[in-house]
Amino acid sequence: EPSYLPGVSLFPAWLSGVSESFQKEYPPVRHQMNVEKAREHLELARQELGLDEFPPLMMLAGDTPISLLSAEYYQQLFRKNLGLEFRIDVQIFKQRLEKMRQGEFDIVLSGWGPDYNDVLTYGDLFSSWNLQNRGRYDSPEMDSWIRIAQSELDPQKRMDAFGEIQRLLYEDVVILPMYERGFSFVVDSRLQNFRRRSVGPEVDYNYAYID
């Protein structure tokens, strides 16, 4: 997709920090593929769990074209490099949400649309009390930083807390960012004063007019 950006963090590129973009002030550490290291950790996990081999894992995905392509890509990637088998469970949007709510998955391909223009709209998603935390990640350290981000009045200290949240998400591999969704438009030159937004409807025509 021409308007998509590579996903490098839970926090998208357009979110603001204290004086610049959040990603510029707190550069995310990017996940690097290291197949040999992954195989080593996988073998350690197999031994720790007392398994002869790993059973097939369930990958929950939506029924959109890009979701299906992504699921098939990761299925082949893990099979080729790690010998892991993923069974893809394709569901319509409503049913996918229900299966996420019930925890009926090992890995899920999912996204998040912001509710408001602030880093917290993403930053509290993985608190232990957030109902959107479908993987049930539970970290007292994460909860502590989120509570600071929710209550701190000093802008710098507040953003520092979000920086720590970003660090924990990377270190604990809570998510693997894939992409930031975007939209491209072809606009007639006569259309004036329409607005594009990152939060809410992609296009706002409330003040638009034809010249």
Backbone as ProteinMPNN parsed JSONL, in Angstrom:
{"seq_chain_A": "EPSYLPGVSLFPAWLSGVSESFQKEYPPVRHQMNVEKAREHLELARQELGLDEFPPLMMLAGDTPISLLSAEYYQQLFRKNLGLEFRIDVQIFKQRLEKMRQGEFDIVLSGWGPDYNDVLTYGDLFSSWNLQNRGRYDSPEMDSWIRIAQSELDPQKRMDAFGEIQRLLYEDVVILPMYERGFSFVVDSRLQNFRRRSVGPEVDYNYAYID", "coords_chain_A": {"N_chain_A": [[0.839, -1.185, 0.0], [0.66, 2.187, -0.95], [0.417, 4.311, 0.86], [1.065, 3.405, 3.335], [3.188, 3.062, 6.227], [6.242, 1.591, 7.442], [5.884, -0.361, 10.372], [7.272, 0.473, 13.413], [6.947, 0.883, 16.044], [4.646, 0.857, 18.846], [3.626, 3.372, 19.0], [2.547, 5.594, 16.634], [3.985, 7.472, 13.828], [2.941, 10.056, 13.645], [2.241, 11.016, 16.139], [2.634, 13.439, 18.726], [5.407, 14.517, 20.752], [7.047, 16.168, 23.394], [8.122, 18.57, 22.228], [8.666, 17.862, 19.643], [8.005, 15.215, 17.247], [6.896, 12.185, 18.821], [8.302, 9.814, 18.186], [10.682, 10.871, 17.22], [11.772, 12.089, 19.467], [11.922, 9.93, 21.161], [13.417, 7.556, 19.945], [12.436, 4.496, 18.582], [13.608, 1.181, 19.305], [14.431, -1.027, 16.801], [13.111, -4.139, 15.825], [15.182, -6.766, 14.832], [15.68, -9.293, 12.445], [16.908, -12.391, 13.419], [17.652, -15.354, 12.732], [19.143, -17.563, 13.678], [19.507, -16.971, 16.397], [16.85, -16.95, 17.172], [16.196, -19.63, 16.801], [17.781, -20.784, 18.782], [16.589, -19.778, 21.143], [14.055, -20.851, 20.831], [14.571, -23.577, 21.085], [15.447, -23.669, 23.731], [13.053, -22.95, 24.974], [11.457, -25.137, 24.243], [12.706, -27.216, 25.661], [12.374, -26.296, 28.289], [9.614, -26.39, 28.531], [9.198, -29.047, 28.324], [8.59, -30.436, 25.941], [8.345, -32.618, 23.109], [8.039, -31.728, 20.545], [6.805, -28.65, 19.144], [3.337, -27.967, 19.249], [0.906, -27.22, 16.623], [0.268, -23.739, 16.204], [-2.28, -21.274, 16.759], [-3.21, -18.762, 14.601], [-4.976, -15.934, 14.601], [-6.887, -14.065, 12.342], [-8.198, -11.316, 10.376], [-10.65, -10.996, 7.679], [-9.899, -9.392, 5.575], [-8.183, -8.454, 2.507], [-5.447, -7.58, 2.937], [-4.973, -8.475, 5.505], [-5.202, -11.249, 5.221], [-3.082, -11.753, 3.422], [-0.94, -10.966, 5.036], [-1.11, -12.827, 7.144], [-0.624, -15.242, 5.773], [1.957, -14.742, 4.895], [3.439, -14.629, 7.337], [2.927, -17.186, 8.248], [4.352, -18.769, 6.394], [6.911, -17.737, 6.842], [7.57, -18.415, 9.532], [7.367, -21.16, 9.35], [9.367, -21.83, 7.491], [11.761, -20.782, 8.63], [11.805, -21.527, 11.359], [10.502, -23.881, 11.662], [8.005, -23.956, 12.758], [4.512, -24.467, 12.927], [1.724, -22.728, 11.829], [-1.718, -22.412, 12.147], [-4.108, -20.798, 10.35], [-6.736, -18.85, 11.373], [-9.356, -17.522, 9.985], [-11.552, -14.838, 10.282], [-14.597, -12.925, 10.156], [-14.905, -9.4, 10.915], [-16.469, -8.843, 13.301], [-16.628, -11.378, 14.518], [-13.954, -11.953, 14.831], [-13.219, -10.057, 16.771], [-14.728, -11.055, 18.907], [-13.525, -13.555, 19.34], [-11.003, -12.671, 20.063], [-11.674, -11.402, 22.443], [-12.399, -13.593, 23.977], [-9.989, -14.85, 24.145], [-9.194, -16.767, 22.304], [-6.842, -17.646, 20.711], [-3.399, -17.92, 19.654], [-1.624, -16.187, 18.471], [-2.507, -13.013, 17.242], [-3.519, -11.048, 14.484], [-3.915, -7.761, 14.507], [-5.157, -4.384, 14.909], [-5.083, -0.882, 15.921], [-7.109, 1.915, 16.218], [-6.823, 5.35, 16.941], [-8.435, 7.012, 19.695], [-8.292, 9.618, 20.524], [-6.216, 12.552, 20.219], [-3.516, 12.005, 21.513], [-0.642, 10.63, 23.135], [-1.374, 8.772, 25.024], [-3.596, 7.397, 24.102], [-2.664, 5.198, 22.816], [-0.791, 4.383, 24.662], [-1.802, 3.204, 27.028], [-2.762, 0.733, 26.383], [-1.722, -1.758, 27.051], [-1.911, -2.093, 29.753], [-2.625, -3.914, 32.763], [-5.286, -3.787, 33.374], [-6.673, -2.962, 31.173], [-9.237, -3.545, 28.902], [-8.764, -3.996, 26.257], [-6.422, -5.313, 26.138], [-5.823, -7.978, 24.883], [-4.125, -10.168, 24.798], [-3.56, -10.52, 27.388], [-1.317, -9.601, 28.719], [0.685, -8.974, 31.513], [2.266, -6.889, 33.601], [3.78, -5.572, 36.362], [5.661, -3.489, 36.3], [5.097, -2.248, 33.848], [2.458, -1.398, 34.38], [3.001, 0.466, 36.377], [4.437, 2.506, 35.024], [2.474, 3.306, 33.228], [0.529, 4.368, 34.93], [1.906, 6.593, 35.858], [2.12, 8.007, 33.441], [-0.557, 8.581, 33.062], [-1.151, 10.367, 35.103], [0.855, 12.273, 35.581], [1.806, 15.685, 35.586], [3.882, 17.189, 34.628], [5.136, 17.793, 31.464], [7.528, 16.72, 30.319], [8.339, 14.658, 32.082], [6.118, 13.077, 31.849], [6.212, 12.261, 29.135], [8.604, 10.888, 29.249], [7.782, 8.674, 30.689], [6.17, 7.402, 28.796], [8.181, 6.77, 27.03], [9.474, 4.767, 28.49], [7.445, 2.879, 28.532], [7.376, 2.2, 25.832], [9.92, 1.034, 25.65], [9.634, -1.253, 27.313], [7.673, -2.678, 25.909], [9.143, -3.437, 23.705], [11.275, -4.945, 24.856], [9.932, -7.036, 26.173], [8.677, -8.163, 24.085], [5.957, -7.775, 23.447], [4.332, -6.999, 21.362], [4.66, -7.21, 17.781], [5.292, -4.768, 15.707], [3.782, -4.112, 12.56], [2.84, -2.418, 10.374], [1.988, 1.04, 9.718], [-1.122, 2.228, 9.084], [-2.287, 4.076, 6.282], [-3.827, 6.564, 4.107], [-4.508, 7.332, 0.731], [-5.427, 9.984, -1.476], [-7.133, 11.184, -4.347], [-7.73, 14.339, -5.384], [-10.05, 16.636, -6.575], [-9.256, 19.745, -7.996], [-11.062, 21.75, -7.567], [-12.252, 21.33, -5.149], [-12.285, 22.669, -2.004], [-10.888, 23.408, 1.219], [-11.327, 21.022, 2.619], [-10.61, 18.65, 5.203], [-8.067, 16.522, 6.391], [-7.684, 13.944, 8.76], [-5.983, 12.46, 11.552], [-7.207, 11.276, 13.645], [-10.354, 9.89, 14.238], [-12.86, 10.314, 11.626], [-11.398, 9.807, 8.393], [-11.499, 11.849, 6.504], [-12.724, 15.137, 6.713], [-15.525, 16.805, 5.845], [-16.948, 18.965, 6.712], [-16.421, 21.716, 6.472], [-15.957, 22.007, 3.844], [-16.032, 23.088, 0.394], [-17.054, 23.723, -3.016], [-15.154, 25.331, -5.378]], "CA_chain_A": [[0.0, 0.0, 0.0], [1.549, 3.347, -1.077], [0.299, 5.266, 1.968], [1.434, 2.761, 4.592], [4.561, 3.202, 6.71], [6.681, 0.431, 8.231], [5.61, -0.256, 11.802], [8.48, 0.335, 14.23], [6.602, 1.136, 17.444], [3.222, 0.976, 19.134], [3.268, 4.779, 18.845], [2.762, 5.954, 15.232], [4.896, 8.579, 13.531], [2.299, 11.368, 13.709], [1.998, 11.442, 17.521], [3.55, 14.473, 19.21], [6.052, 14.406, 22.044], [7.042, 17.449, 24.1], [8.295, 19.658, 21.264], [8.736, 17.273, 18.308], [7.253, 13.965, 17.22], [7.294, 11.254, 19.875], [9.321, 8.894, 17.677], [11.958, 11.579, 17.102], [12.287, 12.308, 20.82], [12.17, 8.609, 21.765], [13.569, 6.644, 18.799], [12.19, 3.094, 18.953], [14.562, 0.145, 18.896], [13.759, -1.828, 15.778], [13.348, -5.581, 15.857], [16.004, -7.275, 13.737], [15.545, -10.737, 12.288], [18.1, -13.19, 13.69], [17.085, -16.7, 12.707], [19.917, -18.467, 14.539], [19.172, -16.656, 17.792], [15.473, -17.395, 17.39], [16.224, -21.09, 16.942], [18.341, -21.09, 20.097], [15.569, -19.5, 22.163], [12.97, -21.809, 20.639], [15.008, -24.853, 21.648], [15.405, -23.504, 25.189], [11.642, -22.982, 25.368], [10.978, -26.52, 24.097], [13.23, -27.989, 26.784], [11.758, -25.81, 29.527], [8.22, -26.832, 28.547], [9.166, -30.502, 28.296], [7.908, -30.873, 24.724], [9.124, -33.259, 22.049], [7.943, -30.75, 19.468], [5.744, -27.678, 19.393], [2.085, -28.213, 18.524], [0.517, -26.095, 15.765], [-0.216, -22.549, 16.894], [-3.419, -20.667, 16.092], [-3.059, -17.357, 14.24], [-6.281, -15.346, 14.32], [-6.751, -12.974, 11.38], [-9.417, -10.837, 9.746], [-10.9, -11.502, 6.333], [-9.539, -8.415, 4.553], [-7.067, -8.934, 1.681], [-4.124, -7.343, 3.511], [-4.849, -9.345, 6.678], [-4.953, -12.603, 4.727], [-1.719, -11.794, 2.891], [-0.013, -10.892, 6.171], [-1.153, -14.106, 7.859], [0.045, -16.251, 4.953], [3.387, -14.422, 4.903], [4.026, -15.066, 8.606], [2.835, -18.644, 8.289], [5.484, -19.302, 5.637], [8.153, -17.276, 7.463], [7.856, -19.223, 10.717], [7.551, -22.548, 8.925], [10.655, -21.949, 6.812], [12.914, -20.447, 9.465], [11.788, -22.116, 12.701], [9.804, -25.16, 11.673], [6.753, -23.828, 13.505], [3.322, -24.523, 12.086], [0.621, -21.864, 12.22], [-3.016, -22.597, 11.514], [-4.726, -19.48, 10.219], [-8.169, -18.814, 11.676], [-9.863, -16.309, 9.342], [-12.879, -14.498, 10.795], [-15.103, -11.587, 9.886], [-14.484, -8.453, 11.945], [-17.194, -9.013, 14.565], [-16.266, -12.651, 15.127], [-12.548, -11.851, 15.263], [-13.22, -9.348, 18.052], [-15.257, -11.943, 19.938], [-12.493, -14.55, 19.639], [-9.971, -11.965, 20.81], [-12.192, -11.183, 23.798], [-12.392, -14.879, 24.662], [-8.626, -15.37, 24.206], [-9.116, -17.964, 21.467], [-5.767, -17.464, 19.736], [-2.024, -17.869, 20.152], [-1.166, -14.919, 17.91], [-3.591, -12.365, 16.508], [-3.191, -9.89, 13.659], [-4.913, -6.775, 14.904], [-4.686, -3.0, 14.874], [-5.74, 0.031, 16.848], [-7.362, 3.275, 15.758], [-6.802, 6.235, 18.11], [-9.677, 7.646, 20.144], [-8.028, 11.037, 20.727], [-4.88, 12.926, 19.755], [-2.54, 12.032, 22.598], [0.112, 9.378, 23.185], [-2.027, 7.833, 25.936], [-4.581, 6.577, 23.394], [-1.953, 3.942, 22.574], [0.112, 4.044, 25.758], [-2.378, 2.413, 28.12], [-3.393, -0.472, 25.834], [-1.193, -2.993, 27.631], [-2.046, -2.156, 31.211], [-3.275, -5.168, 33.163], [-6.719, -3.561, 33.551], [-7.291, -2.518, 29.922], [-9.988, -4.632, 28.275], [-8.22, -4.234, 24.917], [-5.203, -6.113, 26.311], [-6.392, -9.299, 24.61], [-3.146, -11.206, 25.095], [-3.49, -10.597, 28.851], [0.022, -9.246, 29.203], [0.57, -8.461, 32.88], [3.579, -6.481, 34.088], [3.704, -4.498, 37.354], [6.464, -2.347, 35.856], [4.312, -1.56, 32.822], [1.35, -0.712, 35.051], [3.545, 1.609, 37.103], [4.736, 3.574, 34.069], [1.213, 3.794, 32.667], [-0.112, 5.229, 35.933], [2.63, 7.87, 35.823], [1.72, 8.685, 32.204], [-1.936, 9.035, 33.218], [-1.341, 11.36, 36.163], [1.946, 13.247, 35.665], [1.494, 16.983, 35.0], [5.064, 17.704, 33.942], [5.135, 17.188, 30.127], [8.731, 15.933, 30.053], [8.276, 13.425, 32.873], [5.045, 12.255, 31.278], [6.717, 11.634, 27.914], [9.619, 9.907, 29.664], [7.053, 7.452, 31.058], [5.811, 6.731, 27.546], [9.416, 6.182, 26.518], [9.686, 3.515, 29.216], [6.426, 1.948, 28.031], [7.873, 1.728, 24.536], [11.054, 0.143, 25.917], [9.127, -2.526, 27.835], [6.994, -3.39, 24.823], [10.195, -4.038, 22.879], [12.037, -5.951, 25.603], [9.074, -8.183, 26.479], [8.116, -8.597, 22.791], [4.503, -7.835, 23.623], [3.8, -6.909, 20.009], [5.588, -7.011, 16.671], [4.642, -3.809, 14.806], [3.844, -4.483, 11.15], [2.757, -1.237, 9.518], [1.06, 2.105, 10.075], [-2.061, 2.379, 7.979], [-2.482, 5.415, 5.753], [-4.807, 6.672, 3.029], [-4.175, 8.221, -0.379], [-6.599, 10.589, -2.085], [-7.06, 12.009, -5.551], [-8.648, 15.424, -5.048], [-10.346, 17.617, -7.619], [-8.722, 21.057, -7.602], [-12.158, 22.655, -7.191], [-12.645, 21.06, -3.76], [-11.51, 23.506, -1.096], [-11.086, 23.447, 2.672], [-11.605, 19.752, 3.291], [-9.548, 18.387, 6.176], [-7.695, 15.134, 6.663], [-7.432, 13.797, 10.192], [-5.393, 11.211, 12.041], [-8.133, 10.743, 14.641], [-11.73, 9.978, 13.774], [-13.022, 10.118, 10.179], [-10.181, 10.149, 7.66], [-11.721, 13.127, 5.822], [-13.771, 15.96, 7.306], [-16.098, 17.672, 4.815], [-17.843, 19.938, 7.345], [-16.153, 23.079, 6.011], [-15.536, 21.924, 2.444], [-16.896, 23.705, -0.618], [-16.574, 23.654, -4.392], [-14.814, 26.663, -5.891]], "C_chain_A": [[0.884, 1.25, 0.0], [1.517, 4.299, 0.105], [0.682, 4.67, 3.312], [2.896, 3.041, 4.93], [4.962, 1.926, 7.442], [6.381, 0.651, 9.713], [6.877, -0.496, 12.61], [8.183, 0.484, 15.719], [5.094, 1.042, 17.608], [2.737, 2.382, 18.828], [3.559, 5.234, 17.419], [3.526, 7.259, 15.058], [4.261, 9.95, 13.743], [2.069, 11.863, 15.135], [3.063, 12.426, 17.992], [4.142, 14.103, 20.561], [5.951, 15.734, 22.771], [7.139, 18.605, 23.118], [8.408, 19.161, 19.827], [7.898, 15.996, 18.302], [7.779, 13.027, 18.303], [8.412, 10.342, 19.397], [10.677, 9.573, 17.511], [12.586, 11.792, 18.473], [12.639, 10.998, 21.518], [12.276, 7.575, 20.641], [13.358, 5.187, 19.219], [13.32, 2.187, 18.498], [13.834, -0.778, 17.931], [14.124, -3.297, 15.933], [14.14, -5.992, 14.619], [15.848, -8.789, 13.663], [16.885, -11.421, 12.514], [17.631, -14.635, 13.846], [17.823, -17.641, 13.654], [19.599, -18.235, 16.008], [17.755, -17.122, 18.12], [15.417, -18.907, 17.58], [16.771, -21.51, 18.302], [17.291, -20.901, 21.191], [14.403, -20.48, 22.054], [13.325, -23.165, 21.246], [15.012, -24.795, 23.178], [13.967, -23.576, 25.704], [11.091, -24.401, 25.29], [11.431, -27.375, 25.278], [12.549, -27.589, 28.093], [10.32, -26.3, 29.659], [8.08, -28.349, 28.522], [8.444, -31.077, 27.097], [8.863, -31.623, 23.81], [9.153, -32.364, 20.816], [6.786, -29.808, 19.776], [4.488, -28.054, 18.613], [1.794, -27.043, 17.586], [-0.054, -24.951, 16.601], [-1.332, -21.912, 16.075], [-3.163, -19.18, 15.862], [-4.423, -16.827, 13.81], [-6.107, -14.133, 13.417], [-8.121, -12.56, 10.863], [-9.533, -11.339, 8.32], [-10.61, -10.479, 5.24], [-8.349, -8.925, 3.748], [-5.701, -8.755, 2.335], [-3.908, -8.201, 4.758], [-4.539, -10.774, 6.258], [-3.535, -12.746, 4.192], [-0.694, -11.784, 4.018], [0.045, -12.222, 6.908], [-0.415, -15.189, 7.083], [1.552, -16.014, 4.911], [4.044, -14.933, 6.178], [3.958, -16.578, 8.77], [4.033, -19.273, 7.583], [6.819, -18.943, 6.29], [8.534, -18.152, 8.651], [8.066, -20.693, 10.363], [8.95, -22.743, 8.334], [11.826, -21.792, 7.769], [12.966, -21.19, 10.792], [11.095, -23.47, 12.761], [8.526, -25.146, 12.49], [5.576, -23.814, 12.538], [2.235, -23.626, 12.661], [-0.627, -22.249, 11.444], [-3.735, -21.253, 11.52], [-6.231, -19.593, 10.424], [-8.723, -17.491, 11.154], [-11.298, -16.054, 9.789], [-13.297, -13.114, 10.31], [-14.833, -10.709, 11.105], [-15.147, -8.723, 13.297], [-16.778, -10.294, 15.275], [-14.81, -12.659, 15.583], [-12.465, -11.142, 16.612], [-13.708, -10.241, 19.183], [-14.222, -12.998, 20.325], [-11.328, -13.911, 20.387], [-10.412, -11.781, 22.259], [-12.144, -12.462, 24.62], [-10.986, -15.467, 24.801], [-8.42, -16.615, 23.369], [-8.094, -17.772, 20.347], [-4.431, -17.649, 20.448], [-1.364, -16.573, 19.712], [-2.343, -14.318, 17.155], [-3.035, -11.195, 15.71], [-4.286, -8.857, 13.886], [-4.309, -5.384, 14.834], [-5.448, -2.154, 15.873], [-5.886, 1.395, 16.195], [-7.487, 4.195, 16.951], [-8.168, 6.832, 18.41], [-9.517, 9.158, 20.299], [-6.557, 11.293, 20.41], [-3.922, 13.12, 20.931], [-1.876, 10.662, 22.666], [-0.597, 8.329, 24.047], [-3.055, 6.949, 25.233], [-3.986, 5.245, 22.933], [-1.255, 3.442, 23.843], [-0.469, 3.194, 26.864], [-2.98, 1.093, 27.645], [-2.95, -1.75, 26.533], [-1.069, -2.927, 29.148], [-2.817, -3.427, 31.555], [-4.788, -5.022, 33.248], [-7.422, -3.159, 32.245], [-7.972, -3.691, 29.22], [-9.511, -4.928, 26.857], [-6.921, -5.042, 24.958], [-5.566, -7.588, 26.14], [-5.416, -10.442, 24.877], [-2.901, -11.384, 26.578], [-2.058, -10.455, 29.375], [-0.117, -8.565, 30.557], [1.963, -8.176, 33.414], [3.409, -5.357, 35.102], [4.513, -3.268, 36.94], [5.72, -1.547, 34.793], [3.176, -0.772, 33.457], [1.83, 0.546, 35.766], [3.817, 2.781, 36.167], [3.458, 4.151, 33.468], [0.506, 4.712, 33.656], [0.589, 6.589, 36.01], [2.198, 8.666, 34.6], [0.301, 9.244, 32.303], [-2.068, 10.232, 34.155], [-0.298, 12.468, 36.201], [1.58, 14.544, 34.932], [2.678, 17.598, 34.274], [5.183, 17.027, 32.572], [6.344, 16.297, 29.857], [8.705, 14.607, 30.806], [7.206, 12.481, 32.32], [5.527, 11.536, 30.019], [7.817, 10.619, 28.226], [8.954, 8.584, 30.047], [6.626, 6.684, 29.815], [7.036, 6.109, 26.881], [9.727, 4.856, 27.19], [8.664, 2.452, 28.799], [6.869, 1.355, 26.706], [9.025, 0.742, 24.712], [10.575, -1.231, 26.383], [8.43, -3.348, 26.755], [7.998, -4.09, 23.922], [10.878, -5.184, 23.619], [11.212, -7.21, 25.883], [8.416, -8.771, 25.227], [6.602, -8.805, 22.924], [3.804, -7.808, 22.266], [4.957, -6.877, 19.02], [4.91, -6.058, 15.697], [4.845, -4.215, 13.344], [3.863, -3.254, 10.248], [1.84, -0.208, 10.167], [0.162, 2.345, 8.872], [-2.191, 3.835, 7.566], [-3.473, 5.388, 4.604], [-4.321, 7.668, 1.989], [-5.462, 8.732, -1.012], [-6.224, 11.245, -3.405], [-8.136, 13.069, -5.388], [-8.813, 16.356, -6.24], [-9.904, 18.994, -7.136], [-9.82, 22.034, -7.199], [-12.604, 22.457, -5.741], [-11.717, 21.807, -2.809], [-11.889, 23.236, 0.365], [-11.589, 22.137, 3.284], [-10.396, 19.42, 4.164], [-9.328, 16.89, 6.335], [-7.275, 15.027, 8.122], [-6.776, 12.453, 10.495], [-6.307, 10.513, 13.033], [-9.557, 10.929, 14.133], [-11.834, 9.737, 12.278], [-11.779, 10.581, 9.422], [-10.296, 11.511, 6.978], [-12.899, 13.838, 6.471], [-14.255, 16.941, 6.239], [-16.96, 18.782, 5.406], [-17.658, 21.347, 6.797], [-15.752, 23.111, 4.54], [-16.538, 22.617, 1.523], [-16.241, 23.559, -1.986], [-16.349, 25.068, -4.894], [-15.005, 26.674, -7.412]], "O_chain_A": [[1.767, 1.375, 0.849], [2.484, 5.024, 0.337], [0.628, 5.362, 4.33], [3.729, 3.232, 4.044], [4.103, 1.248, 8.006], [6.607, 1.741, 10.238], [7.49, -1.558, 12.501], [9.051, 0.245, 16.558], [4.349, 1.135, 16.633], [1.584, 2.578, 18.443], [4.724, 5.258, 17.023], [3.693, 8.038, 15.997], [4.976, 10.919, 13.998], [1.73, 13.032, 15.322], [4.246, 12.265, 17.694], [3.494, 13.474, 21.397], [4.893, 16.363, 22.772], [6.324, 19.526, 23.166], [8.264, 19.946, 18.89], [7.162, 15.731, 19.253], [8.957, 13.069, 18.658], [9.377, 10.118, 20.128], [11.713, 8.922, 17.645], [13.803, 11.686, 18.621], [13.537, 10.954, 22.359], [11.341, 6.809, 20.409], [14.039, 4.702, 20.122], [13.915, 2.398, 17.441], [12.737, -1.252, 18.226], [15.285, -3.65, 16.142], [13.803, -5.61, 13.498], [15.879, -9.479, 14.682], [17.881, -11.074, 11.879], [17.266, -15.076, 14.935], [17.193, -18.432, 14.357], [19.44, -19.186, 16.774], [17.495, -17.625, 19.213], [14.671, -19.403, 18.425], [16.29, -22.47, 18.904], [17.126, -21.76, 22.058], [13.832, -20.888, 23.065], [12.476, -23.82, 21.85], [14.626, -25.757, 23.84], [13.699, -24.186, 26.739], [10.34, -24.824, 26.17], [10.653, -28.155, 25.827], [12.193, -28.445, 28.903], [9.857, -26.592, 30.761], [6.98, -28.878, 28.679], [7.759, -32.093, 27.212], [10.049, -31.302, 23.743], [10.172, -32.262, 20.133], [5.902, -30.13, 20.57], [4.573, -28.42, 17.44], [2.384, -25.974, 17.743], [-0.767, -25.176, 17.578], [-1.335, -21.997, 14.847], [-2.929, -18.429, 16.809], [-4.955, -17.228, 12.775], [-5.276, -13.268, 13.692], [-9.077, -13.335, 10.901], [-8.641, -12.017, 7.811], [-11.024, -10.668, 4.096], [-7.58, -9.747, 4.246], [-4.877, -9.669, 2.298], [-2.782, -8.611, 5.039], [-3.703, -11.436, 6.873], [-2.859, -13.737, 4.47], [0.302, -12.506, 3.966], [1.127, -12.693, 7.259], [0.336, -15.97, 7.668], [2.335, -16.964, 4.893], [5.082, -15.592, 6.122], [4.848, -17.177, 9.373], [4.655, -20.197, 8.107], [7.748, -19.75, 6.293], [9.681, -18.582, 8.767], [8.854, -21.386, 11.007], [9.63, -23.718, 8.651], [12.775, -22.574, 7.728], [14.052, -21.46, 11.304], [11.104, -24.13, 13.8], [8.018, -26.2, 12.872], [5.647, -23.218, 11.463], [1.869, -23.745, 13.831], [-0.588, -22.394, 10.222], [-3.94, -20.651, 12.574], [-6.908, -20.346, 9.724], [-8.576, -16.456, 11.804], [-12.154, -16.933, 9.691], [-12.458, -12.243, 10.084], [-14.564, -11.214, 12.194], [-14.466, -8.82, 14.317], [-16.596, -10.301, 16.492], [-14.466, -13.285, 16.586], [-11.727, -11.574, 17.498], [-13.172, -10.196, 20.29], [-14.06, -13.301, 21.507], [-10.73, -14.546, 21.255], [-9.627, -11.979, 23.186], [-11.879, -12.423, 25.821], [-10.802, -16.469, 25.493], [-7.561, -17.438, 23.686], [-8.455, -17.74, 19.17], [-4.34, -17.55, 21.672], [-0.638, -15.939, 20.479], [-3.095, -15.04, 16.499], [-2.188, -10.445, 16.196], [-5.438, -9.06, 13.503], [-3.094, -5.228, 14.715], [-6.337, -2.636, 16.575], [-4.919, 1.962, 15.685], [-8.196, 3.862, 17.9], [-8.952, 7.119, 17.506], [-10.498, 9.897, 20.216], [-5.755, 10.361, 20.343], [-3.569, 14.243, 21.291], [-2.479, 9.654, 22.298], [-0.436, 7.13, 23.821], [-3.358, 5.859, 25.718], [-4.715, 4.283, 22.691], [-1.143, 2.237, 24.069], [0.277, 2.524, 27.578], [-3.641, 0.403, 28.422], [-3.709, -2.717, 26.602], [-0.239, -3.609, 29.75], [-3.569, -3.95, 30.733], [-5.506, -6.021, 33.199], [-8.646, -3.03, 32.223], [-7.34, -4.718, 28.974], [-9.815, -5.987, 26.309], [-6.387, -5.411, 23.912], [-5.614, -8.347, 27.108], [-5.839, -11.564, 25.154], [-2.148, -12.263, 26.997], [-1.659, -11.106, 30.341], [-0.95, -7.674, 30.723], [2.748, -9.094, 33.653], [2.936, -4.28, 34.738], [4.102, -2.136, 37.197], [5.711, -0.316, 34.828], [2.954, 0.389, 33.113], [1.146, 1.57, 35.76], [3.469, 3.92, 36.478], [3.374, 5.355, 33.225], [-0.057, 5.731, 33.257], [-0.062, 7.615, 36.206], [1.937, 9.865, 34.701], [-0.005, 10.268, 31.693], [-2.998, 11.026, 34.016], [-0.545, 13.513, 36.802], [1.104, 14.508, 33.798], [2.497, 18.44, 33.395], [5.317, 15.805, 32.512], [6.212, 15.241, 29.239], [9.013, 13.559, 30.239], [7.367, 11.26, 32.324], [5.281, 10.341, 29.852], [7.942, 9.606, 27.539], [9.486, 7.509, 29.77], [6.71, 5.456, 29.78], [6.945, 5.057, 26.249], [10.194, 3.922, 26.538], [8.989, 1.267, 28.724], [6.752, 0.15, 26.485], [9.099, -0.266, 24.009], [11.058, -2.256, 25.901], [8.581, -4.569, 26.699], [7.747, -5.192, 23.433], [11.04, -6.272, 23.067], [11.738, -8.322, 25.834], [7.686, -9.758, 25.309], [6.058, -9.85, 22.569], [2.812, -8.505, 22.05], [6.09, -6.557, 19.38], [4.042, -6.479, 14.932], [5.94, -4.612, 12.945], [4.787, -3.069, 9.456], [1.03, -0.529, 11.037], [0.64, 2.63, 7.774], [-2.203, 4.726, 8.416], [-3.909, 4.32, 4.176], [-3.784, 8.722, 2.33], [-6.461, 8.017, -1.079], [-5.132, 11.791, -3.554], [-9.318, 12.746, -5.266], [-7.833, 16.805, -6.834], [-10.156, 19.362, -5.989], [-9.538, 23.045, -6.555], [-13.263, 23.327, -5.171], [-10.505, 21.594, -2.817], [-13.025, 22.893, 0.692], [-12.207, 22.146, 4.349], [-9.283, 19.867, 3.884], [-10.273, 16.104, 6.403], [-6.595, 15.906, 8.651], [-6.983, 11.46, 9.798], [-6.2, 9.305, 13.242], [-9.916, 12.004, 13.654], [-10.998, 9.036, 11.707], [-11.182, 11.605, 9.753], [-9.312, 12.244, 6.883], [-13.934, 13.232, 6.745], [-13.498, 17.799, 5.783], [-17.645, 19.479, 4.657], [-18.628, 22.094, 6.67], [-15.262, 24.128, 4.048], [-17.726, 22.719, 1.831], [-15.041, 23.307, -2.097], [-17.25, 25.905, -4.841], [-14.775, 27.697, -8.056]]}, "name": "protein", "num_of_chains": 1, "seq": "EPSYLPGVSLFPAWLSGVSESFQKEYPPVRHQMNVEKAREHLELARQELGLDEFPPLMMLAGDTPISLLSAEYYQQLFRKNLGLEFRIDVQIFKQRLEKMRQGEFDIVLSGWGPDYNDVLTYGDLFSSWNLQNRGRYDSPEMDSWIRIAQSELDPQKRMDAFGEIQRLLYEDVVILPMYERGFSFVVDSRLQNFRRRSVGPEVDYNYAYID"}
